[in-house]
Amino acid sequence: QLMFSGHTHVPAYHDYGDLVYANPGSVSLPRSGSNHSCIIYEPGLLRWLTLDGEEFRREALPTP
């Protein structure tokens, strides 16, 4: 299972085994020194990008 949440405004990724948690960060009010950012989901892959399109993190999703 994959859960997205953006409330903290800080990019994050945690693999809990049966659940992957991802936070895209924030496009408008980033916190903790992070860039304005978003997540792109592709089958089997998450990519974090700045709003300028620069990839700063990539995580392969676990296979079921």
TIKOL-365853 format. One line per 5 residues: their letters; for each residue z negated, x, y negated of N, C-alpha, C. Coordinates in Angstrom, 1 decimal. Last residue first. Layout:
BEGIN
a	Z/X/Y/Z/X/Y/Z/X/Y; ...
//
This chain:
BEGIN
ptpla	4.6/5.2/6.2/3.7/4.3/7.0/3.8/4.7/8.5; 4.5/8.2/4.3/5.3/7.2/5.1/4.3/6.4/6.0; 3.3/8.7/1.0/3.1/8.8/2.4/4.0/7.8/3.2; 5.5/9.8/-1.6/4.6/8.8/-1.1/4.5/9.0/0.4; 5.5/12.7/-3.5/6.1/12.0/-2.4/5.1/11.0/-1.8
errfe	5.3/13.0/-6.9/4.5/12.9/-5.7/5.3/12.1/-4.7; 5.4/14.9/-9.8/6.2/14.3/-8.8/5.4/14.2/-7.5; 5.3/15.4/-13.4/4.6/15.3/-12.1/5.5/14.6/-11.1; 6.9/15.6/-15.5/5.7/16.5/-15.5/4.9/16.4/-14.2; 10.1/15.4/-16.8/9.3/15.2/-15.6/8.1/16.2/-15.6
egdlt	11.1/14.2/-19.8/10.7/15.4/-19.1/9.8/15.1/-18.0; 11.8/12.1/-21.5/12.5/12.2/-20.2/12.1/13.5/-19.4; 10.3/11.6/-23.6/11.5/12.4/-23.9/12.3/12.6/-22.6; 8.1/10.4/-22.6/9.1/9.5/-23.2/10.3/10.3/-23.7; 7.6/12.1/-19.5/7.3/11.9/-20.9/8.3/11.0/-21.5
lwrll	7.1/10.8/-16.2/8.0/11.3/-17.2/7.3/11.2/-18.6; 6.5/11.1/-12.8/5.9/10.8/-14.1/6.8/11.5/-15.2; 7.6/9.5/-9.9/7.9/10.6/-10.9/7.3/10.2/-12.2; 7.3/9.0/-6.5/6.8/8.6/-7.8/7.1/9.8/-8.7; 9.0/8.0/-3.5/8.7/9.0/-4.5/8.2/8.3/-5.8
gpeyi	9.9/6.1/-1.7/9.2/7.3/-1.2/8.8/8.3/-2.2; 12.2/4.8/-3.9/11.7/4.7/-2.5/11.1/6.0/-2.0; 10.8/5.4/-7.1/12.0/5.5/-6.2/11.4/5.3/-4.8; 9.5/4.7/-10.2/9.3/4.5/-8.8/10.7/4.6/-8.1; 8.3/6.5/-12.9/9.6/6.0/-12.3/9.3/5.9/-10.8
icshn	5.9/6.0/-15.4/6.2/6.3/-14.0/7.6/5.7/-13.6; 5.3/7.6/-18.6/5.6/6.4/-17.8/5.8/6.9/-16.4; 3.7/8.7/-21.7/4.3/8.8/-20.4/4.5/7.5/-19.7; 2.6/10.9/-24.1/3.1/9.5/-23.9/3.9/9.6/-22.7; 0.3/13.3/-22.5/1.5/12.9/-23.3/1.8/11.4/-23.2
sgsrp	-3.3/13.8/-22.7/-2.0/13.6/-22.0/-0.9/13.2/-23.0; -5.7/14.2/-23.9/-4.7/15.2/-24.1/-3.4/15.0/-23.4; -7.2/11.8/-23.3/-7.5/13.1/-22.6/-6.4/14.1/-22.7; -4.6/9.2/-23.6/-5.9/9.8/-23.8/-6.1/11.1/-23.0; -1.9/7.5/-25.4/-2.4/8.4/-24.3/-3.8/9.0/-24.6
lsvsg	-0.8/4.9/-26.4/-2.1/5.5/-26.8/-2.6/6.4/-25.6; 1.9/4.3/-25.5/1.5/4.2/-26.9/0.2/4.9/-27.3; 2.4/4.7/-22.8/3.5/4.9/-23.7/3.0/4.9/-25.2; 0.1/6.3/-20.6/0.3/5.3/-21.7/1.5/5.7/-22.5; -0.2/6.5/-17.2/-0.6/7.0/-18.4/-0.4/5.9/-19.5
pnayv	0.4/5.4/-14.7/1.5/6.0/-15.5/1.1/6.7/-16.7; -1.4/5.9/-11.8/-1.5/5.4/-13.2/-0.4/6.1/-14.0; -1.8/4.9/-8.5/-1.1/5.7/-9.5/-1.2/5.0/-10.8; -3.1/5.1/-5.2/-3.3/4.6/-6.6/-2.5/5.5/-7.5; -2.4/4.1/-2.0/-2.1/5.1/-3.0/-2.3/4.4/-4.3
ldgyd	-4.1/3.5/1.0/-3.8/3.0/-0.4/-3.5/4.2/-1.2; -4.9/4.7/3.3/-4.2/3.4/3.4/-3.8/2.8/2.1; -5.4/7.3/1.8/-5.0/7.1/3.2/-4.2/5.8/3.3; -5.6/7.6/-0.9/-6.8/7.2/-0.2/-6.5/6.9/1.3; -4.5/9.6/-3.3/-4.1/9.1/-1.9/-5.4/8.8/-1.2
hyapv	-4.0/9.2/-6.7/-5.0/9.4/-5.6/-4.4/8.8/-4.3; -3.0/10.2/-9.9/-2.5/9.9/-8.5/-3.7/10.2/-7.6; -2.5/9.5/-13.4/-3.3/9.9/-12.3/-2.6/9.5/-11.0; -2.6/9.7/-17.0/-1.8/9.8/-15.8/-2.7/10.2/-14.6; -4.6/7.5/-18.9/-4.5/8.9/-18.4/-3.7/8.9/-17.1
hthgs	-5.2/4.9/-19.6/-4.3/5.6/-20.5/-4.2/7.1/-20.1; -6.7/3.2/-18.0/-7.4/4.3/-18.5/-6.5/5.1/-19.5; -4.9/1.1/-17.2/-6.0/0.8/-18.1/-6.6/2.1/-18.7; -2.8/0.9/-15.4/-2.6/1.7/-16.6/-3.8/1.7/-17.5; -2.0/1.0/-12.0/-2.9/0.5/-13.0/-2.8/1.4/-14.2
fmlq	-0.6/0.2/-8.8/-0.4/0.8/-10.2/-1.5/0.2/-11.1; -0.8/0.8/-5.4/-1.4/0.1/-6.6/-1.2/0.9/-7.8; 0.6/0.4/-2.3/0.7/1.1/-3.5/0.1/0.3/-4.7; 0.0/0.8/1.2/0.0/0.0/0.0/0.0/0.9/-1.2
//
